[in-house]
């Protein structure tokens, strides 16, 4: 998918077709590898100039918001595809690839009636995208909550012996539980195992001789059990801690272990189900956001063109013909900007625009420097 597009609006003096043909000749003459597309916009309702000026103040801010939601949804899709290991699907709007949708935009009259005031259209687009963003936040939060619970369980099962769940390491035959005896799990640093075996029987009274048994070992610690009288357990914990041994609180319960296993399986199923449904929702929602974004771009270039070129009646009739859309597939060359500026200067007869060299050799006029050049323009970044 192409990463960057530029929208440029040009004035039409007589025939839009002749302007289009001359522009193609101008671009072709400089051998630019730059396909051009007509970006057709319907004859929208302008309203008063004061309302248009007021609306223009919010257009850039709303455009950034809508673009941000589009990118956020796309990134969420990419993350889910990566985690799920599924092949990336081409993003579409109602089955149409976004590049094709962008370059062949057809105004959705049912969704955005052209007789509606521009502000009403802008507010409608903004509210629709805001609702999708709110839904995305709720759905992602629900998914992240399940993922966090699952990660917490996995950390307990795969982390260091000092913190991990011991229920899968301690079996029924490792435990003695009676009216007077208790078996405690001891977490012993690997380098202190000899010290443990030499001293555990004397850490307190009433320790069963030779009762310690090694059950498991990781990179840092070893898990031992020790059996002693219940009345000596607290004193044993205190003395063991002073020598650098950790006595973990542990109560063996097959029922609790089965419950934890079932909970883990449920969370795994919930995570996969939520991720799959959220991915499908993101595919659909991205198409809706992208469509809203392109309609908003159409409104924006329409409003900025009115403010730049004025409002004679003939202008309104041809507004859908005077707008041209530029798609740049490769790095922008400086001559392209100068070529476009020269074309507009000839078209309008205005000779007061500075040359590219006088501007310092930049690429102004593409993507945000509309005030520097004799045409409205802005950038659409898809990725």
N, C-alpha and C positions, 0 to 999 in steps of 0.2 A: 504494500500500500504506500502510495506516495505520501511523503511526510508534510509537504508544505505547498500551499496554494495562495495565490494573490488575486484579490478582487480589485478591479480597476474600472472606474466609470468615466466615460468620455462624452462630451457634448455632441449633439447632432444638429447641424445647421439646416440641411436639406433632406438628404436621403440616408437612412440608416444603413442600407445595403452598400452604398458607395463608400461610406465611412469604414464599414467592415472590410470591404475589398481593399481599400487603400492601406488600411492597417496591416492586413495580411501581407501585402506587397512590401510594406516598410520592414516588417519583421523578417520576411523571407530574404530581403535584400542583404541583411546583415548575417544571414545564415544561422539564425538562432534555432537550436533544436528545442523549440517551444510550441507545442500545440496550443491553439487558441479555441475557446469555446464561447458560444453566446450564452449568457446567463439571463434567461428571459424572466422578467418580473411583470406581474400584471399591473394594471393602472390602479394603484391604491389611492385611498382617500387621504388627502393631505391635511385638510383642516386649515386653521389659521397659522400664520408664520410664528406667532408667539407660542402657540402650542408645540409647533415643530422645534423651535429653539429650546423650549423647556424639555421636550422629549430627548433631544440630542444629548443633553447632559447625562442622561441615564443609560444611553445606548451602550457606551463602552463598558460601563460597570456591569450591566446585565449580560453583555456579550462575554465578558470574562467569567461570570458565574456559570453561564450555560456551557461554555467551553470546558470549564473546570469539572462540571458534573459528567460531561462526555468522557473526558480523560480518566476520571475516577472510575467510571463504569468499565471502561476498556481495560484499565489496569487490574480491576477485580477479575475480569474474564481471563486475562493472561495468567494471573496468579492461580486461579482454580484449574486452568488447563495444565499448568506446570505441575501442580500438586497431584492432580488426578492422572497425569501421564497421558492425557488425550491429545490427539493431533489438533493443532490450532485450526479453527474454522474461520473462513473469510467472513468478516463482519458485514451485515447486510441491513437494508431497510425494506421490509416486506419482500425479502428474497432478492433485492437488487443490491449488488455490491456498492459500498459507500462511495467509491470513486465515481462509479457510473451515476449514482443518485445525485452526487454533488454537481457533476458537469452537465446533467440533463434534468435539472430540477423542474418539476411540474407543481405549480402552486396548488395546495389543497384548499379548494374553495369551500368545501363542506366544513372543514375544521377552522379555517380563518377567512370568513367572508370578506371580499375586497371592499365592500361598502362599509365595513366596520371602521371606526376611527383607528389611526395607527397606534395610539396609546392603548386602546382596548386589545388590539392584536398582540402588542408587546407584553401587556400584563397577563394575557392568556397564556402565551408561550412561557413566560417566567413562572407562573403558578404551576403549570403542568410539569415543568422541569424540577421545580422545588419539591413537588409531591413525590416525584420519582426519587429524588435525592433522599427525602425523608424515609421512603420505603426501603431504599438501599441501606440506610443507616440501621434501621430496625432489623432487617434481615441479616445483615453482616454481624450485628451485635448478638443476635440469637445464635448464629453459627459460631462466633468467637467464644461465646459462653460455653457451648458444648465442647469446643476444641480445648478451651482452658481446663475444663474438668478432666478431659481425657489426658491432657499433658501432665496435669498434676498427679493422676494415677500412674502414668508411665514413669514419671520422675521417681515416685515412691518405689516402683518396681525395678527400676534400672539404675537408680542413683547409688551413692556410696552407702555402705552398711550403716553409717552413722545416722542416715535419715530415711532409708528405703523401708518399704513395708516388708516385714519378716514373715508374714503368714505363708508365703509360698516356699519359704526355706525351712521352716520348722514343721516337722511332721508329728503325727500322733505318738509314734514310738520314741520321739525325742523328749517328750514331756512327762513328768510325774506330778500329778496333782492329787493330793489326799488331804485328810483333815489337818495334818501337821506339816507335810512336806510341800515344797514348791520348787519348780525349775525356772531359773532366770536366764535370759539370753545376755551374754556379755560381748561387747564390741571391743576387740583388742587390736591395737596397732600391730601391723605385721612384724615390726622390729622388736615388739615386746612379748611375743608369744612364749618364749622360754621363761621370761619373768612371770607371766601369768600362770603357766603350768607349775612353776616352782612355789608360787605364793598364794594361789587362790584358796587353798585349804586352810590357811592361817589368817585370812583377812578378818575372820570373826569366828566365834564358837559355832558349833552345830552345823558345820559344812560336811556333807557326805563325802568321805574320802574317795578319790579317784572317780568322781562323778562328772567331771568336766569332759565334754566331747566337742570336737571341732565339726561344724556343719557346713561351713562355706567360707570362701576367701575371695576378696577382690583385690584391686591394685593397692589399696591402702590398709584395709582392715581384715580381720578374721572373725568369724562368728563362732563363739563357744557357748555351750550351755553349762550350768552348774546347778546342782540340787542341794538344798539346805532346808533347815527348819524355818517355817514361816515367821516365827517370832524373831529370828535373827536377820531377816531380809533387809530391813531399813539400815541396820548397822553395817551389813555387808555392802550395800550400795554406797554408803558414805566412804568407807575405807577403800573400796575399789576405785571410786572417783579420785581420791587422793593419790593413787598410784597410776592414774592415767587410763583406767579402764572404765568404759561406759556401760552401765547396766540399763538396758532398754526396758521400758514398760511394755509388757506384752501379755495378752490373754488369749490363749489358744481356743478357737471356736470354729469348728467345721462349718457350722451354719453361717457364721459371719464371713468366712472365707468364700463359701458358695455365693453368698449375697454380693460380695465384692466382685466376684467373677462375672456374675450376671449383669451387674451394673456396668462393668467394663465392656461387655459385649453389647449392651444396650447403647452405650455412648458411641461405640464404633459404628453401629448401625445408624444412629441418629446423625452422626457427623457425615457419613457418606450420603445419606438421604438429603440432608440440608445442603450439602455442597452441590449435589447433582441438581436439585430443584433451584438453588440460587444461581447456578451457572446458566440454566435455561432461562430463568427470569432476567438475568443480565443480558443475554443475547437479545431478548425481545425489547428490554428497556433501552438498551443501547441504540437500537433502531429508532425507537420513539424519540430519544433525546437528540440523536443525530438529525432526524427529520426536523425537529423543533429548532435546532441550531441553524440549519440551512435556511429555514423560513425566516428566522431572526436576522441572519446575514442579509437576506433579500430586503427586509424592512430597513435594515441599517444603511445599506448602500443606496436605497431609494431616498431615505431621509437626507443623507449627506449630500447626495447629488442635487436635491432640491435646494439645499442651503448653499451649495457651491455655485450652481449654474442659474439659479433664479426660477421664477414661477410664471412664465408666459403660458397662455392656454395651449399653444402648439407643443410646448415642452411636455405637458402632461399626456398628450395623445401619444407621443413617441417614447415615453419613458421606458417602456418595456423593450424598445428596440435599441436604445442608445447605450445600454449597459453591456459591457463585454467582460468575459471571465478569462483569466489567465491561469494556466496550469504550467508550472515550471518543474520539470522532472530532474534537472541537474543544477549544479551550482550556478547562481545568478552571475551573469557577467555584467561588468559595469556598463558596457556599451548598450546593453538592453535598456537600462534605465534612461540613458541619454537618448537612445533611439525613440523611446516612448514619449519622452518630454518634447523632443523635436517635433514629433508627429502632432502632439496636442497644440504646440505653439503655432504650427502651420495651420492647423484646423481652426484655431480661434483667432489667429492673427495677432496674438499677444507676444511681443518680443522682449518682455521685461523679466523673463525667467533666467536665472543664472545657469551657466553650463556646469557639467559634472565636475570639471577641474576646478572651477571657482568654488564649488561646494566642498572641495577637499577630497574628491575622488571616492566618496562613499556610495552607498546604494540607497540613498534616500528615495522616498516615493513608493517603496515596496514595503508594505506592512507597517504602517503607523506614522509615516512622515507626510501625511496628506497636505498639511499646511505649507510644506516646502515646495510642493509641485502643483501644477494647474489641474489636478484631478483628485477626486477622493479615492483612497485605496486603503486596504487593510489585509492582514494575513490570516489565513485559516491553517492552523497547525493540527493535523490529524493524529500525530504521534509525538 
